[in-house]
Amino acid sequence: MTPADWLLFAAILVLILFSAFFSGSETALTAASKARMHSLEKQGNSRAAMVQRLIRKRDRLIGTLLIGNNLVNILASALATSFFLRLFGEAGIVIATLCMTVIVVIFAEVMPKSWAIAKADQFAIFVAPVVLFFVLALAPFAKFVTWLVKAVLKLFGVTLDDTQDMLSAHEELRGTFEVFHKEGSVIKDDRDRLGGVLDLHELDISDVMVHRTSMVSIDIDQPAEKVITEILDSPYTRIPLWKNASDNIVGILHSKDVLRAIGQGEKPANIDVAKIASAPWFVPETTSLRDQLNAFLRKKAHIAIVVDEYGEVMGLVTLEDILEEIVGDIADEHDVEVSGVSTEPDGSIVVDGSVPIRDLNRALDWNLPDEEATTIAGLVIHAAQMIPEEKQAFTFYGKRFVILKRQKNRITKLRVRNLSG
């Protein structure tokens, strides 16, 4: 071969190396962890800051890398064809096509991308300065290509929104937790807690509140001695007080305030319950759990009365109710032990109708929908589109539901069997 042939051969090798660089960079920069890069940037890593700068405008980055990759691939193929034509004549076209296909696929695509996906963060940090140079150098051309692509896609009714990711951050995190759980890196309880934090903005107070039919409250018009006896016998430290009607809440009585009054020498019969009670705090049932949690923290409060749009009392919500959505059931020595869920010898589950769907899903790792109903009884009524009779059975959501007990229009107990085994 002549010196010109050797020079041509060297040029082809350099172009293949550039192709491998562009392919690996594209994979690494799209797979790099944003959280990891953000953490490194905070620690003063300038290359991590470059990665952050590049992935903020992902369309420009991908456009630049694809332009560069295609340019070097086409040029390498053209030079290879010329090189093999010199050596083998007309047969050189076929030889060049076969050789370049094998070389590009293995050494410029599969190998660099495999390396990049295995070491995405390190690879991205290493190539960031060079990629940033190409992005800035090819910026005008990349912008034109991006505009042209969007214009063509718009003709087919496809609009690309730069402000939205294809997958929301919350769903991406939730999916990550699920993957880690399946791989054994995250246990079920940790997955549920992390998922509970993400769910706070999606759930309303009505999803976790204690319904008024289950709410413990005390008539303030009773003798003070009886009121105090009731609150001291209760497992709860804060009890709503009502006057004239059970939905007319006039105060919240804290057991510590009662004990403080007794400790100051007051006789139980002489304690003015209305005076030591605090004013009730009313919140709408449509408030999100995240907003209510923040409100509890701001007001340094632990309990609120939930009302509907007409001001009617629907129930109550406590700080503990919201925290339990994150960490699971919080039990102490004074809690009343009411599980509402029991496993039968045949593998079926007997459930109280008032058990929340979310609690059942968390306890049994099920995926029953909770968008249209809060309790398991409500789910059955919604799915059946009727109020079932005792011993009626239904099959939906991969489960067999049998109604065991019904009181008036309420399903109080049912049996659930998992059909998937």
C-alpha positions as CSV (number, residue, x, y, z in Angstrom):
1,M,0.0,0.0,0.0
2,T,1.1,3.5,-0.7
3,P,1.5,6.2,2.0
4,A,-1.8,7.7,0.8
5,D,-3.5,4.4,1.4
6,W,-2.1,4.2,4.9
7,L,-3.2,7.8,5.6
8,L,-6.7,6.9,4.3
9,F,-6.8,3.8,6.5
10,A,-5.7,5.9,9.6
11,A,-8.5,8.4,8.8
12,I,-11.1,5.6,8.8
13,L,-9.9,4.3,12.2
14,V,-10.0,7.8,13.7
15,L,-13.6,8.3,12.3
16,I,-14.6,4.9,13.8
17,L,-13.2,6.1,17.2
18,F,-15.3,9.3,16.9
19,S,-18.4,7.2,16.1
20,A,-17.8,5.1,19.2
21,F,-17.3,8.3,21.2
22,F,-20.6,9.8,20.0
23,S,-22.5,6.5,20.5
24,G,-21.2,5.9,24.0
25,S,-21.7,9.6,25.0
26,E,-25.3,9.5,23.9
27,T,-26.1,6.4,26.0
28,A,-24.1,7.6,29.1
29,L,-25.6,11.1,29.2
30,T,-29.2,9.9,28.8
31,A,-28.7,7.1,31.4
32,A,-26.7,9.2,33.9
33,S,-28.4,9.7,37.3
34,K,-29.7,13.2,37.7
35,A,-29.6,12.8,41.5
36,R,-26.0,11.6,41.5
37,M,-24.9,14.5,39.2
38,H,-26.7,17.0,41.3
39,S,-25.0,15.7,44.4
40,L,-21.6,15.8,42.8
41,E,-22.3,19.3,41.5
42,K,-23.1,20.5,45.0
43,Q,-19.7,19.0,46.1
44,G,-18.0,21.2,43.5
45,N,-17.4,18.7,40.7
46,S,-17.2,20.9,37.6
47,R,-17.7,18.0,35.2
48,A,-20.9,17.0,37.0
49,A,-22.0,20.6,36.5
50,M,-21.3,20.2,32.7
51,V,-23.4,17.0,32.6
52,Q,-26.3,18.8,34.3
53,R,-26.0,21.6,31.8
54,L,-26.1,19.1,28.9
55,I,-29.0,17.1,30.1
56,R,-31.1,20.1,30.9
57,K,-31.6,20.5,27.1
58,R,-31.8,16.9,26.2
59,D,-33.2,17.5,22.7
60,R,-30.2,19.7,21.8
61,L,-27.8,17.2,23.2
62,I,-29.3,14.2,21.4
63,G,-29.5,16.2,18.2
64,T,-25.8,17.2,18.3
65,L,-24.6,13.6,19.1
66,L,-26.7,12.1,16.3
67,I,-25.5,14.7,13.8
68,G,-21.9,14.0,14.8
69,N,-22.4,10.3,14.8
70,N,-24.0,10.2,11.4
71,L,-21.4,12.5,9.9
72,V,-18.5,10.4,10.9
73,N,-20.2,7.1,10.0
74,I,-21.1,8.4,6.5
75,L,-17.6,9.8,6.0
76,A,-15.9,6.6,7.3
77,S,-18.1,4.5,5.0
78,A,-17.2,6.7,2.0
79,L,-13.5,6.6,2.7
80,A,-13.6,2.8,3.3
81,T,-15.3,2.4,-0.1
82,S,-12.6,4.4,-1.8
83,F,-9.9,2.5,0.1
84,F,-11.2,-0.9,-0.9
85,L,-11.9,0.2,-4.5
86,R,-8.2,0.9,-4.8
87,L,-7.3,-2.5,-3.5
88,F,-10.0,-4.8,-5.0
89,G,-11.6,-2.8,-7.8
90,E,-15.3,-3.1,-8.3
91,A,-15.5,-5.9,-5.6
92,G,-14.3,-3.3,-3.1
93,I,-17.9,-1.9,-2.8
94,V,-19.2,-5.2,-1.4
95,I,-16.2,-5.7,0.8
96,A,-16.4,-2.2,2.1
97,T,-20.1,-2.6,2.9
98,L,-19.6,-5.8,4.8
99,C,-16.5,-4.7,6.7
100,M,-17.9,-1.3,7.7
101,T,-21.2,-2.9,8.8
102,V,-19.4,-5.4,11.1
103,I,-16.9,-2.8,12.4
104,V,-19.5,0.0,13.1
105,V,-22.0,-2.3,14.7
106,I,-19.5,-4.0,17.0
107,F,-16.9,-1.3,17.7
108,A,-18.8,1.9,17.2
109,E,-22.3,0.9,18.5
110,V,-22.6,-2.2,20.7
111,M,-19.3,-2.1,22.6
112,P,-19.3,1.7,23.5
113,K,-23.0,1.6,24.4
114,S,-22.5,-1.5,26.6
115,W,-19.6,0.1,28.3
116,A,-21.6,3.4,28.8
117,I,-24.7,1.8,30.2
118,A,-22.6,-0.2,32.7
119,K,-20.7,2.8,33.9
120,A,-23.1,5.6,33.0
121,D,-22.2,8.2,35.6
122,Q,-18.4,7.8,35.3
123,F,-18.6,7.7,31.5
124,A,-20.8,10.8,31.4
125,I,-18.4,12.8,33.7
126,F,-15.4,11.7,31.6
127,V,-16.9,12.8,28.2
128,A,-18.8,15.9,29.3
129,P,-16.2,18.5,28.4
130,V,-15.7,17.2,24.9
131,V,-19.4,16.7,24.3
132,L,-20.1,20.3,25.6
133,F,-17.6,21.6,23.0
134,F,-19.4,19.8,20.2
135,V,-22.8,20.9,21.5
136,L,-21.6,24.5,21.4
137,A,-19.9,24.2,18.0
138,L,-22.9,22.5,16.3
139,A,-25.5,24.5,18.2
140,P,-26.9,26.4,15.1
141,F,-27.2,23.3,13.0
142,A,-28.7,21.3,15.9
143,K,-31.2,24.0,16.5
144,F,-32.2,23.9,12.9
145,V,-32.5,20.1,12.9
146,T,-34.6,20.2,16.1
147,W,-36.9,22.9,14.7
148,L,-37.3,20.9,11.5
149,V,-38.1,17.7,13.4
150,K,-40.8,19.4,15.5
151,A,-42.3,21.1,12.4
152,V,-42.6,17.7,10.6
153,L,-44.0,15.9,13.6
154,K,-46.5,18.7,14.1
155,L,-47.9,18.0,10.6
156,F,-48.8,14.5,11.9
157,G,-50.4,15.9,15.1
158,V,-47.4,15.2,17.4
159,T,-46.4,18.1,19.6
160,L,-43.2,17.9,21.6
161,D,-43.4,19.8,24.9
162,D,-40.0,20.8,26.3
163,T,-41.4,21.5,29.7
164,Q,-42.7,18.0,30.3
165,D,-40.9,14.7,30.7
166,M,-42.4,11.6,29.2
167,L,-42.6,10.2,32.6
168,S,-43.3,12.3,35.7
169,A,-40.7,12.4,38.4
170,H,-43.0,10.8,40.9
171,E,-43.8,7.9,38.7
172,E,-40.2,7.4,37.8
173,L,-39.2,7.3,41.5
174,R,-42.1,4.9,42.2
175,G,-41.0,2.6,39.3
176,T,-37.4,2.7,40.7
177,F,-38.6,1.6,44.1
178,E,-40.5,-1.3,42.5
179,V,-37.5,-2.4,40.6
180,F,-35.3,-2.2,43.7
181,H,-37.9,-4.2,45.6
182,K,-38.0,-7.0,43.0
183,E,-34.2,-7.1,42.9
184,G,-34.1,-7.4,46.7
185,S,-32.3,-4.0,47.3
186,V,-35.4,-2.5,49.1
187,I,-37.6,-4.5,51.4
188,K,-41.4,-4.2,51.2
189,D,-41.8,-1.9,54.2
190,D,-39.3,0.6,52.9
191,R,-40.9,0.5,49.4
192,D,-44.3,1.2,51.0
193,R,-42.9,4.1,53.1
194,L,-41.2,5.7,50.1
195,G,-44.3,5.2,48.1
196,G,-46.4,6.7,50.9
197,V,-44.4,10.0,50.7
198,L,-45.1,10.2,47.0
199,D,-48.8,9.5,47.5
200,L,-49.3,12.5,49.9
201,H,-50.1,14.9,47.1
202,E,-52.5,12.5,45.4
203,L,-54.6,11.7,48.4
204,D,-57.3,13.9,50.0
205,I,-58.2,14.0,53.7
206,S,-61.3,12.1,52.9
207,D,-59.2,9.1,52.0
208,V,-57.7,8.7,55.5
209,M,-60.1,10.5,57.9
210,V,-62.0,8.7,60.7
211,H,-65.6,8.8,59.4
212,R,-68.2,10.5,61.6
213,T,-69.9,7.1,62.2
214,S,-66.7,5.8,63.8
215,M,-65.7,9.1,65.5
216,V,-65.5,9.2,69.3
217,S,-67.0,12.4,70.7
218,I,-68.4,13.6,74.0
219,D,-71.6,15.6,74.8
220,I,-70.4,18.8,76.5
221,D,-73.7,19.2,78.3
222,Q,-73.1,16.2,80.5
223,P,-71.9,16.7,84.1
224,A,-68.2,17.6,84.1
225,E,-67.4,14.5,86.1
226,K,-68.9,12.2,83.5
227,V,-67.1,14.0,80.6
228,I,-63.8,13.7,82.4
229,T,-64.4,10.0,83.2
230,E,-65.2,9.4,79.5
231,I,-62.0,11.0,78.2
232,L,-59.8,9.3,80.8
233,D,-61.3,5.9,79.8
234,S,-60.8,6.6,76.1
235,P,-57.6,5.4,74.3
236,Y,-57.4,8.9,72.7
237,T,-55.8,12.0,74.1
238,R,-57.9,14.5,72.1
239,I,-61.7,14.2,72.0
240,P,-64.1,16.4,70.1
241,L,-66.9,17.9,72.2
242,W,-70.4,18.5,70.8
243,K,-73.4,20.4,71.9
244,N,-77.1,19.7,71.2
245,A,-76.2,17.6,68.1
246,S,-73.3,15.2,67.5
247,D,-72.3,17.1,64.3
248,N,-72.2,20.4,66.2
249,I,-68.5,20.3,67.3
250,V,-67.8,23.1,69.8
251,G,-64.3,22.2,71.1
252,I,-61.5,19.7,71.4
253,L,-60.7,18.4,74.9
254,H,-57.1,17.3,75.6
255,S,-56.6,14.7,78.4
256,K,-53.5,16.6,79.5
257,D,-55.5,19.7,80.1
258,V,-57.9,17.7,82.3
259,L,-55.1,16.2,84.3
260,R,-53.5,19.7,84.6
261,A,-56.7,21.1,86.1
262,I,-57.0,18.2,88.5
263,G,-53.3,18.6,89.5
264,Q,-54.0,22.3,90.3
265,G,-56.5,21.2,92.9
266,E,-59.7,21.5,90.9
267,K,-62.4,18.9,91.8
268,P,-63.6,17.0,88.7
269,A,-67.2,18.1,89.3
270,N,-66.1,21.8,89.3
271,I,-63.9,21.8,86.2
272,D,-65.3,24.0,83.4
273,V,-64.8,21.7,80.4
274,A,-65.7,24.4,77.9
275,K,-63.0,26.7,79.4
276,I,-60.1,24.2,79.2
277,A,-61.2,22.9,75.7
278,S,-59.5,24.4,72.6
279,A,-61.4,25.7,69.7
280,P,-62.1,23.2,66.9
281,W,-60.2,23.5,63.6
282,F,-62.4,22.8,60.6
283,V,-60.8,21.7,57.3
284,P,-62.4,20.8,53.9
285,E,-62.4,17.1,52.9
286,T,-60.8,17.9,49.6
287,T,-57.5,19.2,51.2
288,S,-54.6,17.1,50.0
289,L,-52.6,15.1,52.7
290,R,-49.5,17.0,51.8
291,D,-51.2,20.4,52.4
292,Q,-52.8,19.2,55.6
293,L,-49.5,17.8,56.9
294,N,-47.9,21.2,56.3
295,A,-50.8,22.9,58.0
296,F,-50.5,20.7,61.0
297,L,-46.8,21.5,61.3
298,R,-47.4,25.2,60.9
299,K,-50.2,25.4,63.5
300,K,-48.5,22.8,65.7
301,A,-51.8,21.0,65.9
302,H,-52.6,17.3,65.9
303,I,-56.3,17.1,65.1
304,A,-58.8,18.7,62.8
305,I,-62.5,18.3,62.1
306,V,-63.3,17.5,58.4
307,V,-66.3,19.1,56.8
308,D,-67.8,18.9,53.3
309,E,-68.6,21.7,50.9
310,Y,-71.8,22.5,52.9
311,G,-70.0,22.7,56.2
312,E,-71.4,19.3,57.4
313,V,-69.1,17.3,59.7
314,M,-67.7,14.3,57.8
315,G,-65.2,13.0,60.3
316,L,-61.9,13.9,61.8
317,V,-58.2,13.7,60.8
318,T,-55.1,13.6,63.0
319,L,-51.5,14.1,62.4
320,E,-51.0,10.4,63.1
321,D,-53.5,9.4,60.4
322,I,-51.3,11.2,57.8
323,L,-48.0,9.8,59.2
324,E,-49.4,6.3,59.0
325,E,-49.8,6.8,55.3
326,I,-46.0,7.0,55.2
327,V,-44.8,4.6,57.9
328,G,-47.7,2.3,58.2
329,D,-49.8,1.6,61.3
330,I,-48.5,3.3,64.5
331,A,-49.6,1.4,67.5
332,D,-49.0,2.1,71.2
333,E,-50.0,0.6,74.5
334,H,-53.2,2.5,74.6
335,D,-54.5,1.8,71.0
336,V,-57.5,-0.4,70.6
337,E,-56.5,-3.5,68.8
338,V,-58.9,-3.8,65.8
339,S,-57.2,-5.3,62.8
340,G,-60.2,-6.0,60.7
341,V,-58.3,-8.5,58.7
342,S,-57.8,-12.2,59.3
343,T,-56.5,-15.1,57.2
344,E,-58.6,-18.3,57.1
345,P,-57.1,-21.8,56.9
346,D,-58.2,-22.1,53.2
347,G,-56.1,-19.1,52.3
348,S,-59.0,-16.6,52.0
349,I,-59.1,-13.3,53.8
350,V,-62.0,-12.2,56.0
351,V,-62.2,-8.4,56.1
352,D,-64.3,-5.9,57.9
353,G,-66.1,-3.7,55.4
354,S,-64.7,-0.5,57.0
355,V,-61.0,-1.5,56.3
356,P,-59.4,1.0,54.0
357,I,-58.4,-0.3,50.6
358,R,-54.9,1.3,51.0
359,D,-54.3,-0.5,54.3
360,L,-55.4,-3.8,52.7
361,N,-53.1,-3.3,49.7
362,R,-50.2,-2.4,51.9
363,A,-50.7,-5.3,54.3
364,L,-51.3,-8.0,51.6
365,D,-49.3,-6.4,48.7
366,W,-52.4,-6.2,46.6
367,N,-53.3,-3.6,43.9
368,L,-57.0,-3.0,44.4
369,P,-58.0,0.4,43.0
370,D,-58.7,3.1,45.5
371,E,-59.7,6.0,43.2
372,E,-63.5,5.5,43.4
373,A,-63.8,4.2,47.0
374,T,-62.0,4.4,50.3
375,T,-63.1,1.2,52.1
376,I,-63.2,-2.4,50.8
377,A,-67.0,-2.3,51.2
378,G,-67.2,0.8,49.1
379,L,-65.1,-0.8,46.4
380,V,-67.5,-3.8,46.2
381,I,-70.5,-1.6,46.0
382,H,-68.9,0.6,43.4
383,A,-67.8,-2.4,41.3
384,A,-71.1,-4.2,41.6
385,Q,-73.2,-1.1,41.0
386,M,-75.6,-2.2,43.8
387,I,-75.7,-2.9,47.5
388,P,-75.2,-6.7,47.6
389,E,-77.1,-9.2,49.8
390,E,-75.5,-11.6,52.2
391,K,-73.9,-14.6,50.5
392,Q,-73.7,-12.9,47.2
393,A,-70.4,-13.3,45.4
394,F,-68.6,-11.2,42.8
395,T,-65.4,-11.5,40.8
396,F,-63.4,-8.5,39.8
397,Y,-59.8,-7.2,40.0
398,G,-58.5,-10.8,40.1
399,K,-60.3,-11.5,43.4
400,R,-63.5,-13.3,44.5
401,F,-65.6,-11.3,47.0
402,V,-68.3,-13.0,49.1
403,I,-70.6,-10.9,51.3
404,L,-70.7,-12.5,54.8
405,K,-72.6,-9.9,56.8
406,R,-74.7,-6.8,56.0
407,Q,-76.4,-4.4,58.4
408,K,-79.0,-2.3,56.7
409,N,-77.2,-0.8,53.7
410,R,-73.7,-1.4,55.0
411,I,-71.5,-4.3,54.2
412,T,-69.8,-5.1,57.5
413,K,-67.9,-8.3,56.7
414,L,-66.7,-10.0,53.5
415,R,-64.4,-12.8,52.4
416,V,-61.8,-12.1,49.7
417,R,-60.0,-14.9,47.8
418,N,-57.1,-14.2,45.4
419,L,-57.9,-16.0,42.2
420,S,-54.4,-15.8,40.9
421,G,-53.2,-18.1,43.6
